[in-house]
Amino acid sequence: MRINVWHKLYSSVIGTSHLRKSISCQDYCNYKTFNNGDEEFLIIGISDGAGSAIHSKLGAIIAVENIISNILSSKIDISYFDVSYAKEMIGKTTQLLSNIAAENRINLKEFSCTLLVAFLSSKASVFFQIGDGAWVIKTDEGTKAITWPHIGEFANETVFITSPDMFEYLQFIKVTEPIFAVAGFTDGLQSLILDFSIKAPHKGFFEPIFNSFFNLSDDLNLTENLRMFLNSEKVNNRTDDDKTIFFAWRDFNK
């Protein structure tokens, strides 16, 4: 039996401003998969630690790993995954960060980070986030952004999962149509690949990439090429922040 798998390509690259200040990359992303018959489910977590928070990178790592683990261990049927369940998962993650902060006598704000999560299957997919960055998908209807960066009153200001009012800014969407490709990314890239004037993804960026994925061989390793692109002069001239992007796509026609 052939399992319909998700192909994955992702990278996190330190921003030039962090290099100048000798600060480590505060972005983090990871994923887990599990199979049910001939179906592979994919859970993706992406986080960007707040630049002003001392332990934001640790917060980002804990947030991603914990929420992926919680979703994986819950064995929830994706048809029952709703906004209440998303809040429950985020709440458990925030509580863990709060416990760690209390045990170490650290202000919870020092673990501040954004959080983007996707739970993907061929029949339905769930996306939710708190903070900036976004999720973009390709379906039969074309390429579209299904979440959008939350930007505060001031530039580079957003909301974090450590914020008391975080659920007021929760974005949640369930997609029941087949998804061919997905991209999730942090705010270091959003001004380059989103068109804020029309609130849409730059098709000149996403369409060629998504279309190229469907013709790739399974044994091609593009991670280094992606890392080189994210660290290129062309990209660094337009953003000095950390940059993370996660692509996933499926062989629906094979």
Sequence and secondary structure as in RCSB ss.txt:
>XXXX:A:sequence
MRINVWHKLYSSVIGTSHLRKSISCQDYCNYKTFNNGDEEFLIIGISDGAGSAIHSKLGAIIAVENIISNILSSK
IDISYFDVSYAKEMIGKTTQLLSNIAAENRINLKEFSCTLLVAFLSSKASVFFQIGDGAWVIKTDEGTKAITWPH
IGEFANETVFITSPDMFEYLQFIKVTEPIFAVAGFTDGLQSLILDFSIKAPHKGFFEPIFNSFFNLSDDLNLTEN
LRMFLNSEKVNNRTDDDKTIFFAWRDFNK
>XXXX:A:secstr
   B EEEEEEEE  HHHHHTT    EEEEEEEEEETTEEEEEEEEEEB TT TTHHHHHHHHHHHHHHHHHHHT
  GGG  HHHHHHHHHHHHHHHHHHHHHTT  GGGG B EEEEEE SS EEEEEESS EEEEEETTEEEESS   
  SSTT    TTSTTGGGG EEEEE S   EEEEE HHHHHHHEETTTTEE HHHHHHHHHHHTT  TT   HHH
HHHHHTSHHHHTT  S EEEEEEEE TT 
